[in-house]
Amino acid sequence: MDQHNATVSLVASQVKQFYERQKPFRIYHGSTNSTRQSQYWVDNLVDTSKLSNILTIDTNKKVAVVEPNVPMDKLVYAILPYGLVPPVVMEFPGITAGGGFSGTSGESSSFRYGFFDRTVNSIEMVLANGDIITASSTENSDIFYGAAASFGTLGITTLLEIQLIDAKAFVELTYYPVSSVQQAVQKFEQETANPLNDYLDGILFDKDRGVICVGRLADTHNDGIPLQCFSRATDPWFYLHAKKVLAKSSEAFTEAVPLVDYLFRYDRGGFWVGAYAFQYFITPFNRFTRWALDNFMHTRVMYHALHKSGHSKNYIIQDVAVPYENAGELIDYLHGSFRHYPLWLCPLRQTGKSESPLYGLMAQKATANQAAAPTMLLNVGVWGPGPTRRKEFVKLNRDLERKVHELKGQKWLYAHAYYTEAEFWDIYDRKEYDGLRAKYHASYLPTIYDKVKVDVAAEEQAMRDSWTTWIIAIIWSIWPISGLYGVFHAALGGDYLKLNGSKKAV
């Protein structure tokens, strides 16, 4: 703890200097799993990248105390020898504990435990004035709940106590074919009610063809069912395997998957987004090429290439969630406007085990037309190519945002947000959020809207004001310059976020 305390004291000292000057800053973690262009200038950041250690694992209390930049794979591998695992493990190995808490993360165990932040017992925070506090459901509870999904706009989370549950060596995974989103929702409801189930998600390969995946932790591999892995270069990508299972039979099919392979089953290929890289580079997409290019197809490398190439501006990458009863209408809308499959389906319990409705901006409050917020939401992962014309691309994103709001849903803010400021605060609780920012000295920091918005007007103005910007944009759009640049930097490794110089913190 001495090293941790020294690092946190240094962070607090830096924050206090920004506070005294009332100068906004950004938090530099060293990596990101956001698809927004996140580049940090050295004179406006507080570097927390050294906070990446697991401090204690308490097997009696079943908790782990970790620093915020501990990635999921490091956490899982450290805890598994004790026969334990976090209740919610984000599907990409590089997603960090702090990112999961401050950025909203759900996975296939979230039908039972809720979002990742619902599994955090307490946090340590450096407030925006440099003070260091502890927060939990019983101590400074307002900022404990408010900091969830706040993207670091209330202060800096420097420590988390995370709940743990008993682990087992395998997941017995059963694939159930479905022929509509209505049937998928019915299956989710049925399997959610079964207390023996530990994991639950699904994939739609078309509007009328999909699979629901139900997992149960198991101590041993039953000889009566096949063993399937997903982590080696020779293994299939998970979604392709599920598609193959679905094509073989209309009956349920069960196999055993090693626990770690299951938890990070979507890492290779980034769900299915990696397949679009093969299309972009006009490369055959088959088992051999996936094996040969496997090093480039893990999400850590893919995020690096995505940020350096700027290709996130060309792809629809949105996670949205709506109440079960509106899921069919959302899929109908996506079928007509987005037209790309697969779509990821993941049932989410809003409150988790705590049953608290207080968690931050993502908490759905009761409205005049709704006595209570729904217990369950259906998360739909919408990932694929967008229109090539910028105006059409922006319009499709904005239309999707409006549709989700119309259906009483929300979208996760790790991705691009095209809302106007008025639209954004019509959805999220600004009064409560601004009250927390004032109480905890954070009003001078960028707001969450400042951090997540895509400023289309500023983009257009920059193009009009500068011939250099316009010419660079034209050159950058020539195939395959930007893609090769992203791959080159991903192959080199190193830092892909931090820049020299200065720029306003927004």
N, C-alpha and C positions, 0 to 999 in steps of 0.2 A: 504493500500500500504506500510505502514511502515514495517510490518512484511515481506512482499515480498522483499522489498529493502534490508532488513537486511540479508535475506537468500541468495539473489543473490550476495551481497557483500562478504559473506562467500565463496560461490562457486567461485567467481572471484579470491579471495585470494588463494584458493587451486590451481586453474588452473595456476595462476602466479607462484606458487612454482614449479609446474611441468615444466612450460615453462623455468624457470631459470635453471633448471637441464637438460632441453631437454629430459625429461623422459616421454614416452608415457603414457597416462591414458585411462581408459574406463569410461563411464558414467553409473552410477548405478541408475536406475529409481525405483527399488523395485519390479517390475514385468515385464513380457514380453509376447507378443503375437507372437513372432518369434518361429519357430520350430527348429532353430539352437541351439546347446548346448551352452548356454550363462551363464558361471559361472565366477564370478568376485572375484579377490583376493584383500584383504582389503588394501594392500599397493599400488595398482595401479588404484584406482578408485576415482572419484569425485561423492559424494552422492548428488543427486538432488531429492530424494524421498519425501522430505517435500514440494516440489513445486506442490501441488495437490489441489489448491483452485480456486474457481471461484471468481474473484475480482469485476467485474461490469457487469451488463446487461443493455444496453441502448435500450429502446424500441423505441425511436424516430429514432435513427440511425440504429436500427436493427443489433446490434453487441454485442458480449460478449467478455470480456477480461478475459482470463483464463491462469492458469499456465499449464505447459506441461503435468503433470501427472494426470490431470483430466480425469477420464474414461468416456466413452460415456454415460453410464447409469446415472451417477451423473450429467453430463451436460444436458442431455435431461430432467431429472426430475426437474432440477432447472429452466430451461427455459420455459417448457410447461405452467406453471401457467400464464405466460405473453402472451400466445397465439402464441408463436414462437417456432421454431425448427431449428437446423442447416440444411443447404441444403443437406449435405452429412453426414449421420450417419453410421459409420462402424457397421457391423452386429453383432459383439461380444461386449457385454457390457463393458468388461475390456480393450478394445483397447483405448488408451489415445489420447488426442488431439495432444500432441507432437509426439507420435508414428505415428499417421496418417499423420502428416506433414513431418517428416523426413524419414518415411519408405514406402511411397506410398500406398495409400488406395483408393479403389473405391467401390462403392456400387450401388444399383439399381437406385439411382437418378443421377448417374454419366453419363448417356446418355445425360443429360441436363447440369449438373454443372461441369463435369470433376472430376478429383481426389480430394480428401479432401483438399490437399494443395492449390488447385485453389480457395478455399473458404476462405482462410486466407488473411486478408488485410495487416497485419504487424506483425513483431515479434521483441522481444528483444532477444539479443544474448550475451553470454559471449564468446568472441573470445579466440582463443587458447593461447594468451599471457596474458589473464586476463582482457583485456579491455571490457567494456560494451557498446553495441551500439544498436540502433534501425534500423530496415531494413524494407523496403516496396518497392513497385513498383517505388517510387519516391525518396527514400532515401536509399543509399547503396544497390541499386537494384540488383547489380550483386550477392551479397551474399544472398539476399532475395530469388532470383530464384535458386541460386546454392545450398542453404541449403535444398531445397525440395528434398527428397529421398537421402540425403547424409549420413544418419545413424549416425549423430553426428560427422562426420570426418572433419567438418569445424569449429566446435565450439559447444556450448551448447545453445540450444533454451530454454529460461527461461520464456517467455510470448508470448501469441498469441492473436491477435484480430480476431475473427471469425465472418463471416457474418451469419445472421439469416434470415429466411423467415417466413411467416405466417403459422401457424399450424392449423390443424383441428382435430377433435376427432377420426375420423375413416379413414381407407383406404378402398375404394371399390375395391376389387381385383378380376380381371377376369382372368380365366385360359383358354388359347387357345391351343388345341392339335395341334402338328406338327408332321410330319412324316419324316423329314430330316433336316439336318443342313441348307441346302439351303432354305427350307421353313421357318426355324427359323430366318435366316438373313432377309428374305423378310418381315417377320412379325415385326422384330425389326425396319427395315427402315420405315415401314408403321406407326408404333406406335410412333416412334421418331418424325415424322412429325406432330403428333397431339399435339397441345399446351396444351390440357386439361390433358394430362398424366403427372403424377408426379414420378412414379416408374416403372422400367422395367427390368426384368431379366428372366431367364429360366433354366430348368433342362432337360437334356437328360437322359432318363432311358435306352436307347439303341440307336444304330446308327439310327434307323428308328422310334423312339418313344420318344416324349418329350412334354413339355408344356412350353408355354410362359406366364409369369405372368405380367399383366398390372395393375398398381395401380393408383387410383385417390383419392386425399384427399377429405373428405366429412365431413360436419358439424354434420350431424345426421345419425343415423342408419335407413335406409329405411326399413319399416316393410315388404316390398315385397321381401327382400333378407335375407338369413340366416346370423346369427352372429357367427363368429368363433374366438376363442382365441388360443394362442400358448404358454403362459407363465406358466400356472399351471401344476402341476405334472400329473393331469388327462387329460390334453390336448394332442393332437397328436403332434409328431415331424412334422415340416413343410413339409419336403420332402416326408414323408410317407403319409401325408394328400394330397399333390399334386398328388402323384402317385395313390391314391384311387380315387380322382376326375377324373383323366384321365381314369381310368379303368371303371368308371361308364358310361361314355358317350363320344361320339366323338364331342359333341357340346360344345360351350363356356359355362362356368359356373361362376357366380358372387356371392361373399359373402362380408360381411362387417367385417373388422378386426380392433380392437382398435389400434390406431397409435403406441403405445409403443410395443404391441405384434407384429405388423408388422415389426417395425424397428429391433427388436431383435429376429425375427422368427427362425433364424438358431442357436441361442445360445444353446438350448437343443439338445444335440447330435452333436454339432459342425458340422453343415450341416448333414453329414451322417457318419462321421468318428467314432462317438461313437458306431456305430453298430459293428465295428471291435473289440471293447473291449469285447462285448458279445461273439464273436467268439473265442477270445483269451482265455477267462476263461470258455469256453464250457458252457455258460449260455443260456437258452432259450431266444429268442428275441421276446417278445410279449408285449402286452399292460400292463399286470400286472407287468412284470419284469422291464419295463421301468418306471412304476410308483414307484415301490419299490426302485429302484436305482437312482431315479431322482436327488438326491443331488450330485451324482458323475458325472452326465451327462451334467453339465453346463460347459461352456468353461473355466472359471477361474480354476475350479478344474481339468479339463482335461489337461490344459497346465501344471499345477503343476505336475500331475502324469507323463505326457509325458517327462518332463525334468528330473525328478528323476529316471525314469525307463530307459531312453536312447532309448526308442522305436522309436523316430523320425528317427533313423538310419535304421529302418526296413520298413518304409512306404514312398511311393512316395507322397510328399506334395509339389506341385508346382502350382503356378498361372502364366499362360502365356497369352499373348495377340497377336493377329495377325490381319492384315487388313481383312475386311469382305470377300474380294474375295479369300482369302487363307484359310478361316475357314473350308471349306469342306475337303481340303487336310489334314489339321491338325487332324480333327476328324477321317478321314480314317486311318491316321497313328496311332492315339491312339487306335482305334478299333483293329488294328492288333498287336500292341506292348504292350499296357497297359492292355487292355481287362477288365477294371473294370468300372462299372457304379454305380451310376449316375456321370455325369459331369455337372458342373455349367457353365451357360452361362450368361455373363453380358456385355452389350454394353457400351463402354466408349468413351466419348468425350475427345479428347486429351487436348484441351486448356481450356475448360470450358467457363465461361462467360467473362473472361478477354481477350480471344482470343490471349493471349501471347504464343509464341512458345518457350519461354526461360527457362522453368522450368527444371533445373537440369539434372541429368544423364538420367532420364527416358524420356526426351524430344526427340522425333524422328526428327532428322534433315533431310532435303532434301539430296538426294544422287545423284551421277552422272547419275544413271538410273531412278531417280524419281524426278520429278520437284518439288513436295511438299509432305510433310508427310501427310498421310491420316488423315482426320478429326476424323473418327471413327475407333475404334478397337473393336474386340470381345475378351473379357477375358474368358478363359476357366479354371475352377478350376479342377485340376487333383490330386485327393486325394484317396489313397488306398494302399493296400499291394504291396510291391515290391518283387523281387526274394530273396530267403533266402540266397543264396551265395553272399558274399560281392562283388566279382568282377562283377557278373552279375547285381547286384543292381546298382553299380557305372556306368556300361556300359549303362544301360537303362536310367539313369538320363542324362548322357552325350549325348546319342543319341537324347533324347528329346530336350536338349539345342541346339544341332546342327540343328535339324529340325525346331525349332522355329526361329532361326537365318536365316536359308535358306528361310523361309516363310516371311521374313522381319518383324518379330515380336520381342518381348522382354519378359522376365520373371521378376516377382517381386522378390526382393532380401531378403525378410523376411525368405525365405526357404533356404535349402541347395543349394550351387552353386558348381558345379564340373568343371567349366571352368579352363583351364590353364590361367596363367596371360596374355599371349599373346592373347588368345581367348577373354578374358574378355574385354581387352582394344581395341580390334577390333570392339566391339559392342558399348562401351560407350566412351564418349568424354574425353580422358585423358588430352589432351592439355588444354582445358578449365578448367577442374577440378584441375589439378596441378597448373595452373595459379592462381586460387582462393586460393588454399592452401598456396602458396607462399605469395600472397598479404596480406592474413589475418593470417599469422604466424602459420599455421597449418601443415607445412610440416613434423614436428617431430611426429605427431600423426599417428596411424595406418591408412592405406588407406581403402577405402571401400572394395577393393578386399581382403585385410588382414582380414576384419571383416566377410565377407560372405563366404569365400572359405572353402571347405572341403579339408584338406590336406591329401589325400589318401596315398601319399608316406610316410608321417610322421607316419600315423597310422600303416602302414606295418612295418616300421623300428622299431617302439616301440615294436611291437610283436616279432620281430627278436632279439632285444637287451635284452629283459627282460623276463625271465621265469615267474616271478610273474605276469606281465601284461598278458602273454599268458594264464596262469592258471585262472586268474580272468575272462578273457574273456570267457573261456570255461564254468566256473561255471555260469557266468551271462547269458549264452545262454540256460541254462537248464530251461525248462518250469516248473512252472510259476514264477521263482524266481524274475526276474526283474520286471515283472508286479505287483506282490504282493508288492514289495518294493515301487514302484511308488504309488500304491493305499494307502499303509500305510502312506506315507509321505503326500499325498494329504489329507487324513483324519485328520492328525495331524495339517495341516496348517503350518503357519510360512514361513520363508524365504527359497526359494529354488534356489537362484542364487548366493548368496554371500558366499565365502569360506574364512577361515583364512589362513594366510601364505602369500607367495609372488609368483608371476609368471609374466613372460614377458607379457606386454599388446599387444595383437594381436587380 
